[in-house]
Amino acid sequence: MKARPLGLASIAGAMILAGGADAQPMPDPPMLMGTRLDIVAEGAVARPPDVATISAGVVTEAPTAGEALRQNAGRMATTIAALKRAGIADRDVQTSSISLNAQYRYMDGKPPILTGYQASNQVSIRFRDIKRAGAILDTLVAEGANQLNGPSFSLDQPEAALDEARADAIKTARARAELYAKAAGLRVKRIISISEAQDYSPPARPMMMAMAPAKERADTSIEAGEQRLAVNVSVSFELE
C-alpha cells in the first residue's frame, strides 16, 4: 500500500502541533478598569565633581609649512612633558585635532599673496585632582600652550548618584499621583508603566582662548562648584 503525500495544510498543522509544547504565549496585559493618570516627574541630586577636562593647544606660524609644523611639534612636546611632570597620566592626554593652514594677505583688486603657514595641535587633558586645575592651566601657558578651553567638570562614576535621582523621581511621581487621586475622590491602585529620560547637565564652563605666553607665572583660581544630575521619568498610574 503506497503512502499518500501530505498536503501543505497537513504539514503546517503538524509543525504547529510539534512546536506547541515549547511555545510560551505572551500574557495579555491586564485591562485598565479605572482611570489612567500620566505623571512626568524629575529627580535630581548634586555632587561635587571629581574630574576636570581642559583643551589645550599650540598654534605656530612660519614662512613654510615644514617650519610651522616643526615649531609646533617642539612646543607641543614641551607642553606634554610638563603635563607628565605634573603627574598627568598618559591615558588622560589625548590628541583631539591637528591642522595646517596657508595664510594669505588680501588686497583690493589683486590676487591673494601667500604670507606663510599656521599649524595647530590640540589635546584634551583630563585630571582627577580638581584643586590642581588652576595650577595646571598656569603650567600649560608657561610651557608654550597659547590656546586654552575649559575646564569642564564631571563625575567619573555618576551611576550611584543617578540611581538616587531615579528613586527621588519615582517618589515624586507617586506623591503627585496621590495628590491628583485625592483631589478627584479616587485612590491610586497601581503603576501601569515607567519610562525614563536622563538629563545629565554639566554647568557652564569658563572659556579661555588664544592666550598669549605669560611673562610671569599666574595664579589662576578655579572653582568647581557642584554637578547637577537629573532624571526625568514618565509614570502611568491606574486610579480607582
PyRosetta script that sets phi, psi and omega in degrees:
from pyrosetta import init, pose_from_sequence

init()
pose = pose_from_sequence("MKARPLGLASIAGAMILAGGADAQPMPDPPMLMGTRLDIVAEGAVARPPDVATISAGVVTEAPTAGEALRQNAGRMATTIAALKRAGIADRDVQTSSISLNAQYRYMDGKPPILTGYQASNQVSIRFRDIKRAGAILDTLVAEGANQLNGPSFSLDQPEAALDEARADAIKTARARAELYAKAAGLRVKRIISISEAQDYSPPARPMMMAMAPAKERADTSIEAGEQRLAVNVSVSFELE")
pose.set_psi(1, 125.2)
pose.set_omega(1, -177.6)
pose.set_phi(2, -80.6)
pose.set_psi(2, 141.2)
pose.set_omega(2, 177.3)
pose.set_phi(3, -74.4)
pose.set_psi(3, 138.7)
pose.set_omega(3, 179.6)
pose.set_phi(4, -85.3)
pose.set_psi(4, 133.2)
pose.set_omega(4, 178.7)
pose.set_phi(5, -64.8)
pose.set_psi(5, 141.4)
pose.set_omega(5, 178.1)
pose.set_phi(6, -78.4)
pose.set_psi(6, 141.2)
pose.set_omega(6, 175.6)
pose.set_phi(7, -78.0)
pose.set_psi(7, 167.3)
pose.set_omega(7, 179.8)
pose.set_phi(8, -60.4)
pose.set_psi(8, -38.7)
pose.set_omega(8, -179.0)
pose.set_phi(9, -64.7)
pose.set_psi(9, -39.8)
pose.set_omega(9, 179.4)
pose.set_phi(10, -66.3)
pose.set_psi(10, -40.7)
pose.set_omega(10, 179.4)
pose.set_phi(11, -63.6)
pose.set_psi(11, -45.4)
pose.set_omega(11, -179.9)
pose.set_phi(12, -62.2)
pose.set_psi(12, -40.7)
pose.set_omega(12, 179.6)
pose.set_phi(13, -65.2)
pose.set_psi(13, -39.3)
pose.set_omega(13, 178.6)
pose.set_phi(14, -64.2)
pose.set_psi(14, -39.5)
pose.set_omega(14, 179.4)
pose.set_phi(15, -64.4)
pose.set_psi(15, -41.0)
pose.set_omega(15, -180.0)
pose.set_phi(16, -64.3)
pose.set_psi(16, -43.1)
pose.set_omega(16, -179.3)
pose.set_phi(17, -66.4)
pose.set_psi(17, -38.4)
pose.set_omega(17, -178.8)
pose.set_phi(18, -66.2)
pose.set_psi(18, -37.0)
pose.set_omega(18, -178.0)
pose.set_phi(19, -88.5)
pose.set_psi(19, -5.2)
pose.set_omega(19, -174.7)
pose.set_phi(20, -65.3)
pose.set_psi(20, -32.0)
pose.set_omega(20, -177.1)
pose.set_phi(21, -66.7)
pose.set_psi(21, -31.6)
pose.set_omega(21, -177.1)
pose.set_phi(22, -93.1)
pose.set_psi(22, -18.7)
pose.set_omega(22, -175.6)
pose.set_phi(23, -68.2)
pose.set_psi(23, 139.0)
pose.set_omega(23, 178.4)
pose.set_phi(24, -116.3)
pose.set_psi(24, 98.0)
pose.set_omega(24, -178.2)
pose.set_phi(25, -63.7)
pose.set_psi(25, 140.3)
pose.set_omega(25, 178.2)
pose.set_phi(26, -71.2)
pose.set_psi(26, 129.1)
pose.set_omega(26, 178.6)
pose.set_phi(27, -68.1)
pose.set_psi(27, 142.2)
pose.set_omega(27, 177.0)
pose.set_phi(28, -71.5)
pose.set_psi(28, 139.0)
pose.set_omega(28, 176.9)
pose.set_phi(29, -63.2)
pose.set_psi(29, 143.7)
pose.set_omega(29, 179.7)
pose.set_phi(30, -59.8)
pose.set_psi(30, 140.5)
pose.set_omega(30, -178.6)
pose.set_phi(31, -70.1)
pose.set_psi(31, 143.7)
pose.set_omega(31, 177.0)
pose.set_phi(32, -82.4)
pose.set_psi(32, 111.8)
pose.set_omega(32, -176.8)
pose.set_phi(33, -95.5)
pose.set_psi(33, -26.5)
pose.set_omega(33, -176.6)
pose.set_phi(34, -104.6)
pose.set_psi(34, -147.1)
pose.set_omega(34, -178.8)
pose.set_phi(35, -97.4)
pose.set_psi(35, 135.9)
pose.set_omega(35, 178.9)
pose.set_phi(36, -91.5)
pose.set_psi(36, 135.7)
pose.set_omega(36, 177.6)
pose.set_phi(37, -129.0)
pose.set_psi(37, 123.6)
pose.set_omega(37, 179.1)
pose.set_phi(38, -104.4)
pose.set_psi(38, 126.3)
pose.set_omega(38, -178.4)
pose.set_phi(39, -122.5)
pose.set_psi(39, 136.1)
pose.set_omega(39, 170.7)
pose.set_phi(40, -112.4)
pose.set_psi(40, 123.3)
pose.set_omega(40, -176.5)
pose.set_phi(41, -135.3)
pose.set_psi(41, 154.1)
pose.set_omega(41, 179.5)
pose.set_phi(42, -117.6)
pose.set_psi(42, 140.4)
pose.set_omega(42, 170.4)
pose.set_phi(43, -120.0)
pose.set_psi(43, 136.0)
pose.set_omega(43, -176.1)
pose.set_phi(44, -140.7)
pose.set_psi(44, 148.3)
pose.set_omega(44, 174.4)
pose.set_phi(45, -136.2)
pose.set_psi(45, 159.5)
pose.set_omega(45, 177.3)
pose.set_phi(46, -123.8)
pose.set_psi(46, 135.2)
pose.set_omega(46, 179.9)
pose.set_phi(47, -137.5)
pose.set_psi(47, 145.9)
pose.set_omega(47, 172.4)
pose.set_phi(48, -68.3)
pose.set_psi(48, 132.8)
pose.set_omega(48, -178.9)
pose.set_phi(49, -67.1)
pose.set_psi(49, 152.4)
pose.set_omega(49, 178.4)
pose.set_phi(50, -123.2)
pose.set_psi(50, 6.0)
pose.set_omega(50, 177.2)
pose.set_phi(51, -136.6)
pose.set_psi(51, 134.7)
pose.set_omega(51, 174.3)
pose.set_phi(52, -119.5)
pose.set_psi(52, 141.1)
pose.set_omega(52, 178.8)
pose.set_phi(53, -127.4)
pose.set_psi(53, 131.4)
pose.set_omega(53, 176.1)
pose.set_phi(54, -130.4)
pose.set_psi(54, 153.8)
pose.set_omega(54, 175.0)
pose.set_phi(55, -111.1)
pose.set_psi(55, 126.1)
pose.set_omega(55, -179.3)
pose.set_phi(56, -124.7)
pose.set_psi(56, 143.8)
pose.set_omega(56, -178.3)
pose.set_phi(57, -142.6)
pose.set_psi(57, 158.4)
pose.set_omega(57, 175.1)
pose.set_phi(58, -121.5)
pose.set_psi(58, 125.0)
pose.set_omega(58, 177.8)
pose.set_phi(59, -117.8)
pose.set_psi(59, 127.0)
pose.set_omega(59, 179.5)
pose.set_phi(60, -129.9)
pose.set_psi(60, 152.9)
pose.set_omega(60, 177.4)
pose.set_phi(61, -129.5)
pose.set_psi(61, 141.8)
pose.set_omega(61, -179.6)
pose.set_phi(62, -154.5)
pose.set_psi(62, 162.5)
pose.set_omega(62, -179.2)
pose.set_phi(63, -63.2)
pose.set_psi(63, -30.3)
pose.set_omega(63, -178.6)
pose.set_phi(64, -120.4)
pose.set_psi(64, 157.9)
pose.set_omega(64, -179.8)
pose.set_phi(65, -63.8)
pose.set_psi(65, -43.3)
pose.set_omega(65, -179.0)
pose.set_phi(66, -61.7)
pose.set_psi(66, -41.0)
pose.set_omega(66, 179.9)
pose.set_phi(67, -68.6)
pose.set_psi(67, -38.0)
pose.set_omega(67, 178.2)
pose.set_phi(68, -63.2)
pose.set_psi(68, -42.3)
pose.set_omega(68, 178.6)
pose.set_phi(69, -68.9)
pose.set_psi(69, -38.4)
pose.set_omega(69, -179.5)
pose.set_phi(70, -63.7)
pose.set_psi(70, -47.0)
pose.set_omega(70, 178.6)
pose.set_phi(71, -62.5)
pose.set_psi(71, -40.0)
pose.set_omega(71, -178.6)
pose.set_phi(72, -64.8)
pose.set_psi(72, -44.2)
pose.set_omega(72, -179.1)
pose.set_phi(73, -62.6)
pose.set_psi(73, -40.0)
pose.set_omega(73, 179.5)
pose.set_phi(74, -63.8)
pose.set_psi(74, -45.9)
pose.set_omega(74, -179.0)
pose.set_phi(75, -69.1)
pose.set_psi(75, -36.1)
pose.set_omega(75, 177.5)
pose.set_phi(76, -68.5)
pose.set_psi(76, -38.0)
pose.set_omega(76, 177.0)
pose.set_phi(77, -60.5)
pose.set_psi(77, -40.6)
pose.set_omega(77, 177.7)
pose.set_phi(78, -64.8)
pose.set_psi(78, -40.2)
pose.set_omega(78, 179.5)
pose.set_phi(79, -64.8)
pose.set_psi(79, -45.2)
pose.set_omega(79, -180.0)
pose.set_phi(80, -64.1)
pose.set_psi(80, -40.8)
pose.set_omega(80, 179.0)
pose.set_phi(81, -61.3)
pose.set_psi(81, -38.9)
pose.set_omega(81, 178.2)
pose.set_phi(82, -65.0)
pose.set_psi(82, -38.1)
pose.set_omega(82, 177.4)
pose.set_phi(83, -63.7)
pose.set_psi(83, -42.2)
pose.set_omega(83, 179.0)
pose.set_phi(84, -63.0)
pose.set_psi(84, -40.4)
pose.set_omega(84, 178.3)
pose.set_phi(85, -65.7)
pose.set_psi(85, -28.2)
pose.set_omega(85, 179.0)
pose.set_phi(86, -79.8)
pose.set_psi(86, -1.0)
pose.set_omega(86, 176.0)
pose.set_phi(87, 95.1)
pose.set_psi(87, 11.2)
pose.set_omega(87, 178.1)
pose.set_phi(88, -77.9)
pose.set_psi(88, 126.6)
pose.set_omega(88, -177.9)
pose.set_phi(89, -72.7)
pose.set_psi(89, 153.9)
pose.set_omega(89, 179.6)
pose.set_phi(90, -56.1)
pose.set_psi(90, -39.9)
pose.set_omega(90, -176.6)
pose.set_phi(91, -68.4)
pose.set_psi(91, -15.1)
pose.set_omega(91, -178.1)
pose.set_phi(92, -99.0)
pose.set_psi(92, 8.3)
pose.set_omega(92, 175.8)
pose.set_phi(93, -122.1)
pose.set_psi(93, 120.9)
pose.set_omega(93, -176.0)
pose.set_phi(94, -137.0)
pose.set_psi(94, 129.0)
pose.set_omega(94, 175.8)
pose.set_phi(95, -66.8)
pose.set_psi(95, 128.7)
pose.set_omega(95, -178.5)
pose.set_phi(96, -106.0)
pose.set_psi(96, -29.0)
pose.set_omega(96, 177.3)
pose.set_phi(97, -165.2)
pose.set_psi(97, 148.5)
pose.set_omega(97, 172.1)
pose.set_phi(98, -134.8)
pose.set_psi(98, 133.0)
pose.set_omega(98, -179.1)
pose.set_phi(99, -142.8)
pose.set_psi(99, 154.5)
pose.set_omega(99, 175.0)
pose.set_phi(100, -138.2)
pose.set_psi(100, 124.0)
pose.set_omega(100, -176.0)
pose.set_phi(101, -131.7)
pose.set_psi(101, 137.2)
pose.set_omega(101, 174.2)
pose.set_phi(102, -73.3)
pose.set_psi(102, 143.9)
pose.set_omega(102, 179.7)
pose.set_phi(103, -110.6)
pose.set_psi(103, 134.3)
pose.set_omega(103, -177.0)
pose.set_phi(104, -126.0)
pose.set_psi(104, 153.1)
pose.set_omega(104, 170.4)
pose.set_phi(105, -108.8)
pose.set_psi(105, 129.0)
pose.set_omega(105, -176.4)
pose.set_phi(106, -108.8)
pose.set_psi(106, 135.0)
pose.set_omega(106, 177.9)
pose.set_phi(107, -131.5)
pose.set_psi(107, 146.2)
pose.set_omega(107, -177.1)
pose.set_phi(108, -60.5)
pose.set_psi(108, 129.4)
pose.set_omega(108, 174.8)
pose.set_phi(109, 73.9)
pose.set_psi(109, 9.1)
pose.set_omega(109, -178.9)
pose.set_phi(110, -129.8)
pose.set_psi(110, 152.0)
pose.set_omega(110, 176.9)
pose.set_phi(111, -63.1)
pose.set_psi(111, 149.3)
pose.set_omega(111, 178.0)
pose.set_phi(112, -62.9)
pose.set_psi(112, 146.3)
pose.set_omega(112, -179.1)
pose.set_phi(113, -110.1)
pose.set_psi(113, 127.7)
pose.set_omega(113, 177.8)
pose.set_phi(114, -69.6)
pose.set_psi(114, 123.6)
pose.set_omega(114, -178.7)
pose.set_phi(115, -108.7)
pose.set_psi(115, -14.0)
pose.set_omega(115, -179.7)
pose.set_phi(116, 155.8)
pose.set_psi(116, -162.6)
pose.set_omega(116, -176.5)
pose.set_phi(117, -134.9)
pose.set_psi(117, 148.2)
pose.set_omega(117, 177.1)
pose.set_phi(118, -120.0)
pose.set_psi(118, 125.0)
pose.set_omega(118, 177.7)
pose.set_phi(119, -110.0)
pose.set_psi(119, 142.1)
pose.set_omega(119, -179.1)
pose.set_phi(120, -136.7)
pose.set_psi(120, 138.6)
pose.set_omega(120, 177.4)
pose.set_phi(121, -135.3)
pose.set_psi(121, 120.9)
pose.set_omega(121, -177.4)
pose.set_phi(122, -116.1)
pose.set_psi(122, 137.0)
pose.set_omega(122, 175.6)
pose.set_phi(123, -126.8)
pose.set_psi(123, 149.1)
pose.set_omega(123, 174.1)
pose.set_phi(124, -102.2)
pose.set_psi(124, 130.4)
pose.set_omega(124, -174.7)
pose.set_phi(125, -122.7)
pose.set_psi(125, 126.6)
pose.set_omega(125, 178.3)
pose.set_phi(126, -117.2)
pose.set_psi(126, 132.5)
pose.set_omega(126, 177.2)
pose.set_phi(127, -141.9)
pose.set_psi(127, 153.1)
pose.set_omega(127, -168.6)
pose.set_phi(128, -105.5)
pose.set_psi(128, -5.1)
pose.set_omega(128, 176.0)
pose.set_phi(129, -98.4)
pose.set_psi(129, 91.0)
pose.set_omega(129, -173.3)
pose.set_phi(130, -58.5)
pose.set_psi(130, -35.1)
pose.set_omega(130, -176.3)
pose.set_phi(131, -64.6)
pose.set_psi(131, -17.7)
pose.set_omega(131, -179.0)
pose.set_phi(132, -94.2)
pose.set_psi(132, 5.4)
pose.set_omega(132, -176.5)
pose.set_phi(133, -57.3)
pose.set_psi(133, -49.2)
pose.set_omega(133, -178.8)
pose.set_phi(134, -62.3)
pose.set_psi(134, -42.3)
pose.set_omega(134, -179.3)
pose.set_phi(135, -64.9)
pose.set_psi(135, -37.3)
pose.set_omega(135, 179.6)
pose.set_phi(136, -69.9)
pose.set_psi(136, -38.2)
pose.set_omega(136, 175.1)
pose.set_phi(137, -60.2)
pose.set_psi(137, -43.4)
pose.set_omega(137, 179.6)
pose.set_phi(138, -63.6)
pose.set_psi(138, -39.4)
pose.set_omega(138, 178.5)
pose.set_phi(139, -63.1)
pose.set_psi(139, -42.6)
pose.set_omega(139, -179.9)
pose.set_phi(140, -59.7)
pose.set_psi(140, -45.9)
pose.set_omega(140, -179.0)
pose.set_phi(141, -66.5)
pose.set_psi(141, -42.0)
pose.set_omega(141, -178.6)
pose.set_phi(142, -63.9)
pose.set_psi(142, -28.3)
pose.set_omega(142, -176.1)
pose.set_phi(143, -96.8)
pose.set_psi(143, 5.4)
pose.set_omega(143, 171.9)
pose.set_phi(144, 122.7)
pose.set_psi(144, -8.6)
pose.set_omega(144, 177.3)
pose.set_phi(145, -70.2)
pose.set_psi(145, 130.1)
pose.set_omega(145, 179.4)
pose.set_phi(146, -121.3)
pose.set_psi(146, 11.9)
pose.set_omega(146, 170.2)
pose.set_phi(147, -138.3)
pose.set_psi(147, 126.2)
pose.set_omega(147, 178.0)
pose.set_phi(148, -132.0)
pose.set_psi(148, 146.0)
pose.set_omega(148, 178.3)
pose.set_phi(149, -144.4)
pose.set_psi(149, 119.2)
pose.set_omega(149, -179.7)
pose.set_phi(150, 127.3)
pose.set_psi(150, -165.8)
pose.set_omega(150, 4.7)
pose.set_phi(151, -84.0)
pose.set_psi(151, 159.7)
pose.set_omega(151, 167.1)
pose.set_phi(152, -113.2)
pose.set_psi(152, 149.1)
pose.set_omega(152, -174.0)
pose.set_phi(153, -117.9)
pose.set_psi(153, 149.9)
pose.set_omega(153, -179.5)
pose.set_phi(154, -157.0)
pose.set_psi(154, 175.8)
pose.set_omega(154, 173.7)
pose.set_phi(155, -103.7)
pose.set_psi(155, 134.6)
pose.set_omega(155, -178.9)
pose.set_phi(156, -68.0)
pose.set_psi(156, -40.6)
pose.set_omega(156, 179.7)
pose.set_phi(157, -131.9)
pose.set_psi(157, 87.6)
pose.set_omega(157, -173.3)
pose.set_phi(158, -84.1)
pose.set_psi(158, -4.3)
pose.set_omega(158, -170.2)
pose.set_phi(159, -60.7)
pose.set_psi(159, -41.4)
pose.set_omega(159, -179.1)
pose.set_phi(160, -61.8)
pose.set_psi(160, -42.1)
pose.set_omega(160, 178.4)
pose.set_phi(161, -67.3)
pose.set_psi(161, -38.7)
pose.set_omega(161, 178.9)
pose.set_phi(162, -65.9)
pose.set_psi(162, -36.4)
pose.set_omega(162, 177.2)
pose.set_phi(163, -63.6)
pose.set_psi(163, -37.9)
pose.set_omega(163, 176.4)
pose.set_phi(164, -64.0)
pose.set_psi(164, -39.5)
pose.set_omega(164, 177.6)
pose.set_phi(165, -66.3)
pose.set_psi(165, -36.8)
pose.set_omega(165, 178.2)
pose.set_phi(166, -62.9)
pose.set_psi(166, -46.2)
pose.set_omega(166, 179.5)
pose.set_phi(167, -61.8)
pose.set_psi(167, -38.7)
pose.set_omega(167, 178.8)
pose.set_phi(168, -66.1)
pose.set_psi(168, -37.4)
pose.set_omega(168, 179.7)
pose.set_phi(169, -65.6)
pose.set_psi(169, -42.4)
pose.set_omega(169, 178.8)
pose.set_phi(170, -65.8)
pose.set_psi(170, -40.4)
pose.set_omega(170, 177.9)
pose.set_phi(171, -60.8)
pose.set_psi(171, -42.6)
pose.set_omega(171, 178.7)
pose.set_phi(172, -64.8)
pose.set_psi(172, -42.8)
pose.set_omega(172, 179.6)
pose.set_phi(173, -62.3)
pose.set_psi(173, -42.4)
pose.set_omega(173, -179.4)
pose.set_phi(174, -64.3)
pose.set_psi(174, -44.9)
pose.set_omega(174, 179.3)
pose.set_phi(175, -61.5)
pose.set_psi(175, -38.9)
pose.set_omega(175, -179.8)
pose.set_phi(176, -68.7)
pose.set_psi(176, -37.4)
pose.set_omega(176, 177.7)
pose.set_phi(177, -64.9)
pose.set_psi(177, -40.7)
pose.set_omega(177, 177.6)
pose.set_phi(178, -61.1)
pose.set_psi(178, -38.8)
pose.set_omega(178, 179.6)
pose.set_phi(179, -63.9)
pose.set_psi(179, -47.8)
pose.set_omega(179, -179.8)
pose.set_phi(180, -62.7)
pose.set_psi(180, -42.6)
pose.set_omega(180, -178.2)
pose.set_phi(181, -62.9)
pose.set_psi(181, -44.0)
pose.set_omega(181, 179.7)
pose.set_phi(182, -62.6)
pose.set_psi(182, -42.4)
pose.set_omega(182, 179.9)
pose.set_phi(183, -64.0)
pose.set_psi(183, -28.6)
pose.set_omega(183, -178.6)
pose.set_phi(184, -94.6)
pose.set_psi(184, 2.4)
pose.set_omega(184, -179.2)
pose.set_phi(185, 74.0)
pose.set_psi(185, 28.3)
pose.set_omega(185, -179.1)
pose.set_phi(186, -123.6)
pose.set_psi(186, -175.8)
pose.set_omega(186, 173.3)
pose.set_phi(187, -136.8)
pose.set_psi(187, 156.6)
pose.set_omega(187, 179.3)
pose.set_phi(188, -79.5)
pose.set_psi(188, 122.1)
pose.set_omega(188, -179.8)
pose.set_phi(189, -91.0)
pose.set_psi(189, -48.6)
pose.set_omega(189, -176.3)
pose.set_phi(190, -165.7)
pose.set_psi(190, 167.1)
pose.set_omega(190, 172.6)
pose.set_phi(191, -92.9)
pose.set_psi(191, 131.3)
pose.set_omega(191, -179.9)
pose.set_phi(192, -90.6)
pose.set_psi(192, -43.8)
pose.set_omega(192, -177.3)
pose.set_phi(193, -156.1)
pose.set_psi(193, 156.2)
pose.set_omega(193, 176.8)
pose.set_phi(194, -137.9)
pose.set_psi(194, 132.9)
pose.set_omega(194, 173.0)
pose.set_phi(195, -136.0)
pose.set_psi(195, 154.0)
pose.set_omega(195, -172.7)
pose.set_phi(196, -124.4)
pose.set_psi(196, 143.4)
pose.set_omega(196, 170.9)
pose.set_phi(197, -131.8)
pose.set_psi(197, 112.5)
pose.set_omega(197, -173.8)
pose.set_phi(198, -81.6)
pose.set_psi(198, 143.4)
pose.set_omega(198, 178.3)
pose.set_phi(199, -134.6)
pose.set_psi(199, 93.8)
pose.set_omega(199, -178.9)
pose.set_phi(200, -104.7)
pose.set_psi(200, 98.8)
pose.set_omega(200, -169.4)
pose.set_phi(201, -111.2)
pose.set_psi(201, 101.4)
pose.set_omega(201, 175.0)
pose.set_phi(202, -70.1)
pose.set_psi(202, 149.0)
pose.set_omega(202, -179.8)
pose.set_phi(203, -68.6)
pose.set_psi(203, 162.2)
pose.set_omega(203, 177.4)
pose.set_phi(204, -59.9)
pose.set_psi(204, 142.0)
pose.set_omega(204, -176.1)
pose.set_phi(205, -108.8)
pose.set_psi(205, 150.3)
pose.set_omega(205, 176.1)
pose.set_phi(206, -69.8)
pose.set_psi(206, 145.2)
pose.set_omega(206, -178.0)
pose.set_phi(207, -116.3)
pose.set_psi(207, 131.9)
pose.set_omega(207, 177.6)
pose.set_phi(208, -135.2)
pose.set_psi(208, 112.7)
pose.set_omega(208, -175.4)
pose.set_phi(209, -124.9)
pose.set_psi(209, 152.1)
pose.set_omega(209, 173.9)
pose.set_phi(210, 49.3)
pose.set_psi(210, 58.1)
pose.set_omega(210, -179.5)
pose.set_phi(211, -84.9)
pose.set_psi(211, 135.3)
pose.set_omega(211, 177.8)
pose.set_phi(212, -76.2)
pose.set_psi(212, 152.1)
pose.set_omega(212, 177.9)
pose.set_phi(213, -57.6)
pose.set_psi(213, 135.4)
pose.set_omega(213, -177.1)
pose.set_phi(214, -83.4)
pose.set_psi(214, 130.0)
pose.set_omega(214, 175.9)
pose.set_phi(215, -78.0)
pose.set_psi(215, -30.4)
pose.set_omega(215, 177.6)
pose.set_phi(216, -124.6)
pose.set_psi(216, 147.8)
pose.set_omega(216, -178.8)
pose.set_phi(217, -66.9)
pose.set_psi(217, 127.2)
pose.set_omega(217, 179.3)
pose.set_phi(218, -84.9)
pose.set_psi(218, 175.3)
pose.set_omega(218, 177.1)
pose.set_phi(219, -134.7)
pose.set_psi(219, 78.1)
pose.set_omega(219, -174.5)
pose.set_phi(220, -75.5)
pose.set_psi(220, 131.7)
pose.set_omega(220, 179.1)
pose.set_phi(221, -103.3)
pose.set_psi(221, 128.1)
pose.set_omega(221, 179.6)
pose.set_phi(222, -121.3)
pose.set_psi(222, 127.5)
pose.set_omega(222, 177.6)
pose.set_phi(223, -110.4)
pose.set_psi(223, 119.4)
pose.set_omega(223, -174.3)
pose.set_phi(224, -81.2)
pose.set_psi(224, -28.7)
pose.set_omega(224, -179.1)
pose.set_phi(225, 64.1)
pose.set_psi(225, -144.0)
pose.set_omega(225, 179.9)
pose.set_phi(226, -125.8)
pose.set_psi(226, 153.5)
pose.set_omega(226, 177.6)
pose.set_phi(227, -101.6)
pose.set_psi(227, 126.8)
pose.set_omega(227, 178.7)
pose.set_phi(228, -98.2)
pose.set_psi(228, 126.3)
pose.set_omega(228, 176.3)
pose.set_phi(229, -118.8)
pose.set_psi(229, 127.4)
pose.set_omega(229, -176.2)
pose.set_phi(230, -130.8)
pose.set_psi(230, 147.0)
pose.set_omega(230, 175.8)
pose.set_phi(231, -129.4)
pose.set_psi(231, 129.7)
pose.set_omega(231, 175.8)
pose.set_phi(232, -104.5)
pose.set_psi(232, 132.2)
pose.set_omega(232, 179.1)
pose.set_phi(233, -123.2)
pose.set_psi(233, 145.1)
pose.set_omega(233, 171.5)
pose.set_phi(234, -109.9)
pose.set_psi(234, 119.2)
pose.set_omega(234, -175.7)
pose.set_phi(235, -123.1)
pose.set_psi(235, 130.4)
pose.set_omega(235, 177.1)
pose.set_phi(236, -105.6)
pose.set_psi(236, 128.2)
pose.set_omega(236, -179.8)
pose.set_phi(237, -114.1)
pose.set_psi(237, 156.6)
pose.set_omega(237, 169.1)
pose.set_phi(238, -109.1)
pose.set_psi(238, 126.6)
pose.set_omega(238, 177.3)
pose.set_phi(239, -106.8)
pose.set_psi(239, 148.3)
pose.set_omega(239, 176.1)
pose.set_phi(240, -141.8)
pose.dump_pdb("model.pdb")
